[in-house]
Amino acid sequence: MSDRMEDLMRRTLQARAEDAGHSSFEVDDLVQRGESARRRRQLGAVGATAVAAVAVILAGALLGRSASDHARPLPPAASQSTAAASPSTAAQSTAAQSTAAASQSTAAGHGAPVDLTAVKGRHLRTMTRDITVPLNLTATSAEVTEVKGGWVSLPRARASRTGTLSFIDPSGTVKTLATDVDAYVVDTTGTRIALTGGDGVTVGTIRDGRLVSRDTARSRYGARPVTFAGNHLVMKVDGSCCGGDDQEYVAPRFAVWDYVNDAFTPRWTTTVVEVHGPVLGGTRLLGIVRQGSVDDRTGCLALLRPEDLSVESRRCDLGLAWGSGYGTLSPSGRYFFDLDAESDGGALFTIAADLDDVRRTDTEIPNQTPIWDDDTAVASVDGGRSLALWRFGEAPRPIPLFSDLQRLAKRPFVRD
């Protein structure tokens, strides 16, 4: 693994840890601890370094969502009333408000050739529109995801583990979906949402700015929702690190909830390292399983059965850097991106029913995990100074740096 890949993973882990509220977390301290342990084991040893092992461990504990990030309740909607004005200024004030409203309604959006929403302050900027909302989404570090007919937003901050999940419609109106929420995930139709909070997990449908058709189960396992596959919801308990010089590792655990037919009675598995989402029409899930011990830096691409996460097939010769935190599946389930630990680069893969038919297009290492616009990956490159569109089998296409990649709202479904 190159120094650059290691440094990017280190920075990604540190950023995710800080977002999650671990202000005292120091990657370098853990790395140094790992190096001390490695030196005692190093003579005659061949394999991954302790740095890579620590990165892997932290990825299981801290990556993925953002879903385990801390949050605080949203501030109240800004009042639309204005202070009383004198007769001499009332007309000017009214005219100014009318001009501002007209400017907002006709303002262009971000203008980039990307059908994703840029989040900036109190604005949601699409390709063609600039929508003002009564919330400072940037100041609250809100996790914003596009859904059918609008967006959902969950503020994240260190002061509280939970927050208010809100729905934002195209006019900028905000409605409360649920309170006391600590994590959520939206399905590939853009209509179903799973959320955790308190001691329960809930699945519902977003309709007209409300959460309807709810199924709720008790869950006191500290699990968060990861992805849907039909009527199955995958839940994850993050792994943990570390205890003393031996760098004791606790593997992440996954379980499935059939929320239509059963209560959540988890049968945990630690065979799987990551579950990225549904593929092959939702009949299978794409995941990563370890190739060997925790010290092995490469993993196997795997097709999993949604009902129990058992491994149907796997392919272990792709050089995937398991636990990299960069793995991401396109909304259609047709393409997958991850780092290649052996070539010290990245790669876009096609996903097929027979994993032997998987094909790849090599890429450079992005600065952050790419975000998908349908089957196009939007990547931050050149040290974060540029953006590029990556499509399978095509040369990268540079585009204007219209937004920080981290401030783009994810869209987990394919545009109609």
N, C-alpha and C positions, 0 to 999 in steps of 0.2 A: 504494500500500500504506500503510495507516494506521500511526501511531506505535505503537499498541497491538499490531497484528499483528506489526510488526517486532520489538517488545520481546519478545513471546511466543516468536517464532522464535529470537531471540537467547538467551533463557533456556533454551529446549529444547536448543539446540545446546551451550550451556555445560554443562548437566547431563549430556548424553550423553557429552561429551568427558571430563568428570570421572569418570563411571562407567567409561569405557574406559581410565582410567589416565593420561590426558594432564594431569597435575597442573600442568604449566607452560603449558598452553594458555590463551591469553587472547583471547577473542572481540573485545574492544575494540581490542586491538592490530591485529588483522587488519582490523577495520572502519576504523580510522584509516588504515591503509595503503591500503585500497580507496578511501577518500574522497580521499586525496592523488592517487591515479591518476585518479579521476573528475574532480577539478577541472581536471586537465590536458586532459581530453578533453571537458569539459562544454560549452564554447561551441558553440552550435548543435546540441547533441546532444539527442535526445529518446529516452527509454527508461528502463529500470530503473536504480536507483541502484547504486553499488558495494556498498552495504550489502546490498541484495537479492541481488546476484551472489555476495557472500561467503557469505550464508546458504545459497544454492543449492549452492555448491561444497562447503561443510562438510556439508550434508545428505547429499550423495552419499558423502562420506568417513566420516561419523560416525554417520549414522542407520541406520534400518532396524533391525536387531537391535541392537539389543542383541546380535546374534549375534557381533559381533566384540569384545564386551566381554572384559576380562581376567578371569581366575579363579584361584583357588587350590584345592588339594585340600581335600575336606571333612574336618572333624575326625572322629575315631573316634566310633562310637556310644557313648552314655553307658552306663556300667555299671549293671545293674539290682541288683547286690549292695549290701548295706548293711553298715556296720561292726557288729561284735559288740556286743550290748547286754547290760546286766546284767539278771538275772531280774526285778528290780523295774520296769525300764522296757521290757522286751521286749513285754509285753502291750499297753502304751500305744502303743508304736511300731507294732505290728501293727494295732491298731485304727485308728490315724491313717492308715496306708497304705490300709487297707480303705475308710475313709471317703473318702480322696482319690480312689481308683480308682472308687468308686461315683459320686462327684461328677463325675469326668471322663466316665464312660460315659453319664451322664444330662444332662450340661451341654448347654445350647442353643448353637447356632452364632451367626452374626452377626445373624440374624433379619431382615435386609433382604430386600425383594422382588426379589432378584437371585440367580440360580442360579450364582454364581461364588464361588471360594474366596478368602478373605482370608488373607494370609500375615502372621503377626506373631510374631516371636521363634521359639519352639519349637512354635508352634501353626498348624494349618491349620483355618480356621473356615468351614464351609459354611453353608447356610441353617439347618440343623438340628443340626449336630454340631460339636464342638470336639475335634480330633484332636491329640494331643501326639506330637511326633517327637523323636528324640534328636539333633537338629541345631538350631543357632540359625540359622534361615534368614535372619533380618533382619541379624544381625551379619556374615554372610558375603555379604550382598547377592545372595542366590541368585536366579537366574532360574527361576521355577517355572511349569510349564505342565501343565494337566490333560490326561490321556490316558485312554483307556478302562481302567477298573479302578484308577485311582490318579493319581499325579502324577510328573513327572520334574523333577529339580532340578539345576542347575549353578551352583556358587558363583562369584561374580565378585569379584575384588579386584585391586589394582594390583601385588601382589607376584609374580604369576605369570600367564602368558598362558593356561594350561590348568588344568583341574580334573577332578574325578571326577563323571561323570554318574550320578545315582542315581535309582532308582525307589522311590516311597513308596506303600505300599498303604493301604487305608482303616483298618487297625489302627494305623498309624504305623510299621510295620516298614520298614526301609530296606535296599535291595539295590543293589549296584553293577552298573550296566549297562556302563560303559566308563570307562577312565582316559585321561588326556592328551587331554581334549576341549577345544576352544576355541570351538566354535559348534555349534548344533543347530537343527533345525526339525522340527515335527510336522505330519503331513498332515491333511486334513480328515475322515479317518475316525477319527482319534485312536489309531491302531494302528501306523502306520509312522513311522519317525524317520530323519532323515539327520543325520550328524554329521561334523565335521572335526577332525583332530588329527594331530600329527606331520606326515607328508607324504602323508596319504591322506584319502579321503572314503568314508564307509560308509553304506549304507542297510540297515535291518533292520526286523523286526517285533517289537514288545514283546509278550511272552506270558509270563504267570505271573511277572512281574518279571525276565524275562531277555530279552536281545536275540538273536533267532533269525533264520534265513533271511537271512544277511548277504550283501551284495554290496559289494565294496571295490575301489576304484581308486586309483592313485597320483595325487596332485595337488600340484604344487609351485608353484602360481600364486598362493598367498595368497588363494584364493577361499573363500567361505563359502556354505552352502546357504541358499536364499531361500524356495522353495516347490516343491511337487509339482504335477504334472499327469499323471495316469495313471502310466505307467512312466518319465516324464521328470522329472528333477530340475534345477531352475534354480540355477545357481551365479553368484555375483557377486564381482567384485574392485572394491573401493570406489575412487572417484575421489580426487583429492588436490588440495590447494591449499597453498601458494602460493609463487611464486618472485619475490622482488623487487617493485619498484613496479608491474610489469606484471601482477601477480596471475595468473601462469601457471596454467592450469587443465588437469588431466588428468581426462578423463571416466571415469565408472564403466563397467565392461565386464561383459557378461552372456554366459553360454554354457549349453548344455543337455547333460546327461548322460543317455543312454538306458541306465540301469543294468542292464536285463535283457539287452540285446543287445550292448552296446559297452563298450570301455574309454573312459575319460574323455579324449577327444582334442578339446579345446575349439576351436570356431570362434567367436571373440569378436565381439560386436556392441556398438557404442556408440550406435546409433540410439535405443535404449531408455534412459530415465532411471530408471524404477522398474518392477518387476514385483510386483504385489500378490497374485496368487493365481488359482486356477482358477475359471472361470465357465462357464455354459451346459453343465452336466453334465460339466465337465472337458475339453470339446472345445476350449476356448480359454482363454487367460490374459488377465487384465486388466492393462494397464500404462499408463505415461505416457511419451510421447515429446515431445521438444522441438519447439516451434512454430517457433523460429528459432535465433538465436545464444544463447550463454550469458547474454547481457545481457537477453534477453527473459524476463520473469517468469512468463509463462503457458505452459502446455503443453497437449498434446492427450491426451484419453482414447483408448485404443487397445485393440483386440482383437488378440491375438498368437497365432500358431500355435505350439503347444507344442514341435514337433519342432525348430524353428530360430529361434523368436522373430521371424519375419518379420511385418510389420504387415499384417493382413488388412483392417482398416478403422480409421478414426480420426475423432474429432470435436474440433474446435479452438475452438469458440465457447462453452465452458463457463466460461472464466475461471479454470481451475485453476492454483493456485500451485505449479508443478512444483518438486520438491525441498523442499517445505515441511516434510516430516517428519511431517505429520499424516495423510497418506493411509492408509486402512485399509479392508479388504474384509471383509464379514461371512462367517462360516463357510459359509453356504449359497451364497455367490457372488451373491446377489440384490441386495445393497445395498453402496454404497461411500460413504465420507465423505472429504472433503478441504476445504481452504480455498479460497475464491474470492478471488483477488488483486484482482479488479476491484470487487467489492462490499464488500470488507473484512469478510467474514463467513465462515461455513461452510455446507456444504450436504450433505444426504443425497441420493444419486442411486440410482435404480433402474437395473439393468443388463439390457439386452435384446440379442437377436441383431442387431438393427438399431440402431446407436447413435443414429440420428435419433429413436428412440422413447424415449430416456432421459428420465426425468422427475426433478424435484428438489423437495426440501423445504428451505427456507432455515433456518439455525440461527444462533445467535451463535457467536463464536469460543470454543472450549473452552480451558481452561488447559493441558490435556495431550491427547495423542492419545486419543480414546475407545477403550474396550474393549468387545467384543461379548459379549452374552448371547443366543446364537442371532442373531435379526435385530433385536435391540434394542441400541442403542448406549448405553453408560453413560458419561456425560460429566461432567467436573469443571468447574464454572461458578462465577461470583461470586467470582473471585479464589482459587479452591480451597476456599472455605468451604462449598460446597454440591455435591451430586450431582443429576443429573437423568437420566431415561430418555428417549431420543429414539427415536421410531418414525416411519417414513415416513408422511407425511400426517396426523400427529397433533400436538397441542400437547405441549410438554415436560411431563414429570411429575416434580416434585421428590421426592426420597427422602432418608432420613436419611443423614448423613455417617458411614457405618459403617466406612469404611476409606479410607486414602489410595489413590487410583486406581492409583498405581504399585506398590502392594503387593497388587493383585488378580492371581491367576493367570489367564493367558489360557486360554481353551478354544477351540481351533481347529476343533472339530467341533460339529455340531448334536446336541442332546440327543435320545435315542430317545423 
